[in-house]
Amino acid sequence: MNDKPTLGWREWVDLPDLGLPNIKAKVDTGARTSALHTFFIEPFERDGQAWVRFRVHPSQHKGSKVVECEAPVKDQREVRDSGGHVELRYVIQTTIVVGDHPIVADLTLTDRDSMRFRMLLGRTSLNDNFLVDPAKSYLAGRRSRAERLRRREAITSAPGTGNES
């Protein structure tokens, strides 16, 4: 019997290190690395280390809400998108919480404004810890409005998280 949790083709995720709760992500086993929709990406240096500052529209259909985040740069990689275009992307490492399961994973930063989901959860992030049922959605848990508000409050009030504007 397999004791791995099963995910659907779309799930709610939290990115607590970045102060981002309630991101609707597409679980994409065809994508190697996870990707987050970002804009205004600005590299800078902090204590001799490369960092990146970026902004996120966390809500799928609301472009007015903006969260500014900062993270150390892990890498820069050329990534081929689903259309075959190659783009050099910043890569950060952060905690992604899927349901009640935290995972530490690489996340590429890119403009996904024209895409349906603000985030892709790629196969290396899943790291053989999950099964995926592509016929189902939100198997890690649907979130009521009250639950989304509770998670937003818990994450955005934690010290060291992103700043909303």
PEJO-V911319 format. One record per pair of residues at least 24 apart in sequence whose C-alpha atoms are under 10 Angstrom apart, sorted by the first residue. I is the first residue (numbers start at 1). J is the second residue. D is the distance in Angstrom with one decimal. If there is no record, write none. Layout:
i: [I | I]
j: [J | J]
d: [D | D]
//
This chain:
i: [2 | 2 | 3 | 3 | 3 | 4 | 4 | 4 | 4 | 4 | 5 | 5 | 5 | 5 | 5 | 5 | 5 | 5 | 6 | 6 | 6 | 6 | 6 | 6 | 6 | 6 | 6 | 7 | 7 | 7 | 7 | 7 | 7 | 7 | 7 | 7 | 7 | 7 | 7 | 7 | 7 | 7 | 8 | 8 | 8 | 8 | 8 | 8 | 8 | 8 | 8 | 8 | 8 | 9 | 9 | 9 | 9 | 9 | 9 | 9 | 9 | 9 | 10 | 10 | 10 | 10 | 10 | 10 | 10 | 10 | 10 | 10 | 10 | 10 | 10 | 11 | 11 | 11 | 11 | 11 | 11 | 11 | 11 | 11 | 11 | 11 | 11 | 12 | 12 | 12 | 12 | 12 | 12 | 12 | 12 | 12 | 12 | 12 | 12 | 13 | 13 | 13 | 13 | 13 | 13 | 13 | 13 | 13 | 13 | 13 | 14 | 14 | 14 | 14 | 14 | 14 | 14 | 14 | 14 | 14 | 15 | 15 | 15 | 15 | 15 | 15 | 15 | 15 | 15 | 16 | 16 | 16 | 16 | 16 | 16 | 16 | 16 | 16 | 16 | 16 | 16 | 16 | 16 | 17 | 17 | 17 | 17 | 17 | 17 | 17 | 17 | 17 | 17 | 17 | 17 | 17 | 17 | 18 | 18 | 18 | 18 | 18 | 18 | 18 | 18 | 18 | 18 | 18 | 18 | 18 | 18 | 19 | 19 | 19 | 19 | 19 | 19 | 19 | 19 | 19 | 19 | 19 | 19 | 19 | 19 | 19 | 19 | 19 | 20 | 20 | 20 | 20 | 20 | 20 | 20 | 20 | 20 | 20 | 20 | 20 | 20 | 20 | 20 | 20 | 21 | 21 | 21 | 21 | 21 | 21 | 21 | 21 | 21 | 21 | 21 | 21 | 21 | 22 | 22 | 22 | 22 | 22 | 22 | 22 | 22 | 22 | 22 | 22 | 23 | 23 | 23 | 23 | 23 | 23 | 23 | 23 | 24 | 24 | 24 | 24 | 24 | 24 | 24 | 24 | 24 | 24 | 25 | 25 | 25 | 25 | 25 | 25 | 25 | 25 | 25 | 25 | 26 | 26 | 26 | 26 | 26 | 26 | 26 | 26 | 27 | 27 | 27 | 27 | 27 | 27 | 27 | 27 | 27 | 27 | 27 | 27 | 28 | 28 | 28 | 28 | 28 | 28 | 28 | 28 | 29 | 29 | 29 | 29 | 29 | 29 | 29 | 29 | 29 | 30 | 30 | 30 | 30 | 31 | 31 | 31 | 31 | 31 | 31 | 31 | 31 | 31 | 31 | 32 | 32 | 32 | 32 | 32 | 32 | 32 | 32 | 32 | 33 | 33 | 33 | 33 | 33 | 33 | 33 | 33 | 33 | 33 | 33 | 33 | 33 | 34 | 34 | 34 | 34 | 34 | 34 | 34 | 34 | 34 | 34 | 34 | 34 | 34 | 34 | 35 | 35 | 35 | 35 | 35 | 35 | 35 | 35 | 35 | 35 | 35 | 35 | 35 | 35 | 35 | 36 | 36 | 36 | 36 | 36 | 36 | 36 | 36 | 36 | 36 | 36 | 37 | 37 | 37 | 37 | 37 | 37 | 37 | 37 | 37 | 37 | 37 | 37 | 38 | 38 | 38 | 38 | 38 | 38 | 38 | 38 | 38 | 38 | 38 | 39 | 39 | 39 | 39 | 39 | 39 | 39 | 40 | 40 | 40 | 41 | 41 | 41 | 41 | 41 | 41 | 41 | 42 | 43 | 43 | 43 | 43 | 43 | 44 | 44 | 44 | 45 | 45 | 46 | 49 | 49 | 50 | 50 | 51 | 51 | 52 | 52 | 52 | 52 | 54 | 54 | 54 | 55 | 55 | 55 | 55 | 55 | 56 | 56 | 56 | 56 | 56 | 57 | 57 | 58 | 58 | 58 | 59 | 59 | 60 | 60 | 60 | 60 | 60 | 60 | 61 | 61 | 61 | 63 | 64 | 65 | 65 | 66 | 66 | 66 | 67 | 67 | 67 | 67 | 67 | 68 | 68 | 68 | 68 | 68 | 69 | 69 | 69 | 69 | 69 | 70 | 70 | 70 | 70 | 71 | 74 | 74 | 74 | 75 | 75 | 76 | 76 | 77 | 79 | 79 | 96 | 96 | 98 | 98 | 98 | 98 | 98 | 99 | 99 | 99 | 99 | 99 | 99 | 100 | 100 | 101 | 101 | 101 | 103 | 103]
j: [130 | 131 | 129 | 130 | 131 | 128 | 129 | 130 | 131 | 132 | 99 | 101 | 129 | 130 | 131 | 132 | 139 | 140 | 129 | 130 | 131 | 132 | 133 | 136 | 138 | 139 | 140 | 98 | 99 | 126 | 130 | 131 | 132 | 133 | 134 | 135 | 136 | 137 | 138 | 139 | 140 | 141 | 131 | 132 | 133 | 134 | 135 | 136 | 137 | 138 | 139 | 140 | 141 | 121 | 132 | 133 | 134 | 135 | 136 | 137 | 138 | 139 | 117 | 119 | 120 | 121 | 132 | 133 | 134 | 135 | 136 | 137 | 138 | 139 | 140 | 98 | 99 | 120 | 121 | 136 | 137 | 138 | 139 | 140 | 141 | 142 | 143 | 97 | 98 | 99 | 119 | 137 | 138 | 139 | 140 | 141 | 142 | 143 | 148 | 96 | 97 | 98 | 99 | 100 | 101 | 102 | 119 | 121 | 140 | 141 | 95 | 96 | 97 | 98 | 99 | 100 | 102 | 151 | 152 | 155 | 94 | 95 | 96 | 97 | 98 | 102 | 103 | 155 | 161 | 94 | 95 | 96 | 97 | 102 | 151 | 152 | 154 | 155 | 156 | 158 | 160 | 161 | 162 | 69 | 70 | 71 | 93 | 94 | 95 | 96 | 155 | 156 | 158 | 159 | 160 | 161 | 162 | 67 | 68 | 69 | 70 | 71 | 94 | 95 | 96 | 155 | 156 | 160 | 161 | 162 | 163 | 67 | 68 | 69 | 70 | 152 | 153 | 154 | 155 | 156 | 157 | 158 | 159 | 160 | 161 | 162 | 163 | 164 | 56 | 57 | 58 | 59 | 67 | 68 | 69 | 96 | 151 | 152 | 155 | 156 | 161 | 162 | 163 | 164 | 58 | 59 | 96 | 97 | 148 | 149 | 150 | 151 | 152 | 153 | 154 | 155 | 156 | 58 | 59 | 60 | 97 | 143 | 147 | 148 | 149 | 151 | 152 | 155 | 57 | 58 | 59 | 60 | 117 | 118 | 119 | 148 | 58 | 59 | 60 | 116 | 117 | 118 | 119 | 120 | 121 | 138 | 60 | 98 | 116 | 117 | 118 | 119 | 120 | 121 | 122 | 138 | 116 | 117 | 118 | 119 | 120 | 121 | 122 | 137 | 117 | 119 | 120 | 121 | 122 | 123 | 125 | 126 | 132 | 133 | 134 | 137 | 119 | 120 | 121 | 122 | 123 | 126 | 132 | 134 | 120 | 121 | 122 | 123 | 124 | 125 | 126 | 132 | 134 | 82 | 121 | 122 | 123 | 79 | 80 | 81 | 82 | 120 | 121 | 122 | 123 | 124 | 125 | 79 | 80 | 120 | 121 | 122 | 123 | 124 | 125 | 126 | 79 | 91 | 105 | 106 | 107 | 108 | 120 | 121 | 122 | 123 | 124 | 125 | 126 | 91 | 105 | 106 | 107 | 108 | 109 | 119 | 120 | 121 | 122 | 123 | 124 | 125 | 126 | 89 | 91 | 92 | 106 | 107 | 108 | 109 | 110 | 111 | 112 | 118 | 119 | 120 | 121 | 122 | 107 | 108 | 109 | 110 | 111 | 112 | 117 | 118 | 119 | 120 | 121 | 108 | 109 | 110 | 111 | 112 | 113 | 114 | 115 | 117 | 118 | 119 | 120 | 67 | 68 | 69 | 108 | 109 | 110 | 111 | 112 | 113 | 118 | 119 | 66 | 68 | 109 | 110 | 111 | 112 | 113 | 68 | 110 | 111 | 68 | 69 | 70 | 90 | 109 | 110 | 111 | 70 | 70 | 71 | 72 | 73 | 90 | 70 | 72 | 73 | 72 | 73 | 72 | 73 | 74 | 74 | 75 | 90 | 92 | 90 | 91 | 92 | 109 | 109 | 110 | 162 | 109 | 162 | 163 | 164 | 165 | 109 | 111 | 118 | 162 | 164 | 113 | 118 | 117 | 118 | 119 | 117 | 118 | 113 | 115 | 116 | 117 | 118 | 119 | 116 | 117 | 118 | 113 | 165 | 164 | 165 | 163 | 164 | 165 | 161 | 162 | 163 | 164 | 165 | 161 | 162 | 163 | 164 | 165 | 160 | 161 | 162 | 163 | 164 | 160 | 161 | 162 | 163 | 162 | 106 | 107 | 108 | 106 | 108 | 108 | 109 | 108 | 108 | 110 | 121 | 125 | 126 | 138 | 139 | 140 | 141 | 138 | 139 | 140 | 141 | 142 | 143 | 140 | 141 | 129 | 130 | 140 | 127 | 129]
d: [10.0 | 9.2 | 9.4 | 9.1 | 9.5 | 8.6 | 6.1 | 5.3 | 6.4 | 9.9 | 9.5 | 9.0 | 7.5 | 5.2 | 6.2 | 8.6 | 8.7 | 7.9 | 9.1 | 5.6 | 4.5 | 5.4 | 6.7 | 9.6 | 9.6 | 6.6 | 7.3 | 8.7 | 9.1 | 9.8 | 6.8 | 6.1 | 4.8 | 6.1 | 8.2 | 10.0 | 7.8 | 7.4 | 6.8 | 5.1 | 5.9 | 9.2 | 8.7 | 5.7 | 5.1 | 5.6 | 6.9 | 4.6 | 4.2 | 5.5 | 5.4 | 7.7 | 9.8 | 9.6 | 7.0 | 6.6 | 4.8 | 7.0 | 6.2 | 5.5 | 7.7 | 8.9 | 9.0 | 9.9 | 9.1 | 8.9 | 9.7 | 9.8 | 8.5 | 9.9 | 8.0 | 5.2 | 5.9 | 8.5 | 9.4 | 7.3 | 8.2 | 9.9 | 9.0 | 9.7 | 6.5 | 4.7 | 7.2 | 6.7 | 7.7 | 8.0 | 9.7 | 8.7 | 6.7 | 7.2 | 10.0 | 9.6 | 6.8 | 9.4 | 7.6 | 7.5 | 7.4 | 7.6 | 9.6 | 6.6 | 5.4 | 4.9 | 6.9 | 9.5 | 9.6 | 9.5 | 9.1 | 9.2 | 9.1 | 9.9 | 8.3 | 5.8 | 5.0 | 6.9 | 8.6 | 9.9 | 9.0 | 8.3 | 9.0 | 8.5 | 7.3 | 5.9 | 5.0 | 6.4 | 9.3 | 9.4 | 10.0 | 8.5 | 9.6 | 8.4 | 6.7 | 7.3 | 7.7 | 9.7 | 9.6 | 9.5 | 9.0 | 5.7 | 8.1 | 8.4 | 9.6 | 7.1 | 8.9 | 9.2 | 9.4 | 8.7 | 9.6 | 6.4 | 6.3 | 8.5 | 8.5 | 9.8 | 9.2 | 9.5 | 7.6 | 5.9 | 7.9 | 9.0 | 8.6 | 5.8 | 7.2 | 7.7 | 7.8 | 8.6 | 9.7 | 8.7 | 8.8 | 8.2 | 5.2 | 5.2 | 8.9 | 8.1 | 9.0 | 7.6 | 10.0 | 8.2 | 9.7 | 9.2 | 5.5 | 5.1 | 8.3 | 7.8 | 9.1 | 8.0 | 4.3 | 4.5 | 7.4 | 8.7 | 8.8 | 9.8 | 7.0 | 10.0 | 7.8 | 9.7 | 8.9 | 9.8 | 9.3 | 7.5 | 6.9 | 7.3 | 8.1 | 7.3 | 9.5 | 9.5 | 8.1 | 9.7 | 9.9 | 9.2 | 7.6 | 9.0 | 9.5 | 6.1 | 5.3 | 8.7 | 8.7 | 6.4 | 7.9 | 7.6 | 7.9 | 9.9 | 9.9 | 8.5 | 9.3 | 6.2 | 8.8 | 7.3 | 7.2 | 9.9 | 9.6 | 6.0 | 6.9 | 7.9 | 8.7 | 7.1 | 7.2 | 9.8 | 8.5 | 8.0 | 7.2 | 9.7 | 6.5 | 6.7 | 6.8 | 8.9 | 9.9 | 9.6 | 9.7 | 9.6 | 9.5 | 5.9 | 6.5 | 4.7 | 5.4 | 6.3 | 9.9 | 9.9 | 8.8 | 6.3 | 8.3 | 6.4 | 4.9 | 6.0 | 8.6 | 9.5 | 10.0 | 8.7 | 6.0 | 4.8 | 6.4 | 8.2 | 9.9 | 9.0 | 8.0 | 9.7 | 8.6 | 9.6 | 9.8 | 6.2 | 5.8 | 5.2 | 6.8 | 9.7 | 9.3 | 9.3 | 9.3 | 7.8 | 5.5 | 4.7 | 8.5 | 9.6 | 8.5 | 8.3 | 9.7 | 9.2 | 9.8 | 7.1 | 7.0 | 9.9 | 9.5 | 8.6 | 8.5 | 7.8 | 7.8 | 4.8 | 6.2 | 8.4 | 9.9 | 9.3 | 10.0 | 9.8 | 8.8 | 5.2 | 5.3 | 5.8 | 8.2 | 9.8 | 8.8 | 9.4 | 8.6 | 6.8 | 6.6 | 7.1 | 8.1 | 7.3 | 4.7 | 6.6 | 6.0 | 6.8 | 9.6 | 9.6 | 7.9 | 6.7 | 5.0 | 6.2 | 9.0 | 7.3 | 5.2 | 4.6 | 4.4 | 7.7 | 7.7 | 6.6 | 9.4 | 9.6 | 8.9 | 10.0 | 8.5 | 5.2 | 4.6 | 5.9 | 6.8 | 9.3 | 8.6 | 8.3 | 5.5 | 5.1 | 6.9 | 7.6 | 6.7 | 6.2 | 5.3 | 6.3 | 7.9 | 7.4 | 9.0 | 6.0 | 4.5 | 6.6 | 8.8 | 8.8 | 6.3 | 5.4 | 5.1 | 4.7 | 6.6 | 9.6 | 8.8 | 8.3 | 5.0 | 6.1 | 8.9 | 9.7 | 9.5 | 9.6 | 9.3 | 5.8 | 5.4 | 5.3 | 7.2 | 8.2 | 8.4 | 9.5 | 10.0 | 9.6 | 8.3 | 7.2 | 6.0 | 8.9 | 8.8 | 9.3 | 9.9 | 9.3 | 9.9 | 9.7 | 9.7 | 8.9 | 8.1 | 8.6 | 9.5 | 9.4 | 9.4 | 9.8 | 9.5 | 8.5 | 9.0 | 9.7 | 9.4 | 9.5 | 9.0 | 9.7 | 8.6 | 8.1 | 9.9 | 8.3 | 9.3 | 9.6 | 8.9 | 7.9 | 9.3 | 8.6 | 9.7 | 8.5 | 9.9 | 9.9 | 10.0 | 9.4 | 9.6 | 9.5 | 9.8 | 9.8 | 9.5 | 8.8 | 9.9 | 9.5 | 8.9 | 7.9 | 9.9 | 7.0 | 9.2 | 9.4 | 7.8 | 9.3 | 9.7 | 7.6 | 6.6 | 6.3 | 9.6 | 9.2 | 9.6 | 9.6 | 9.3 | 9.2 | 7.7 | 6.9 | 8.7 | 6.0 | 5.6 | 9.9 | 6.3 | 5.7 | 4.3 | 6.0 | 9.4 | 5.7 | 5.4 | 6.3 | 7.5 | 9.9 | 7.5 | 4.7 | 6.8 | 8.9 | 9.7 | 8.7 | 7.2 | 9.5 | 9.7 | 8.2 | 9.5 | 9.8 | 9.3 | 9.2 | 8.6 | 9.8 | 8.4 | 8.7 | 10.0 | 9.2 | 8.6 | 9.8 | 9.9 | 9.9 | 6.6 | 8.9 | 8.9 | 8.4 | 4.6 | 6.0 | 9.0 | 9.7 | 7.7 | 9.0 | 9.5 | 9.8 | 8.9 | 9.0 | 9.3]
//
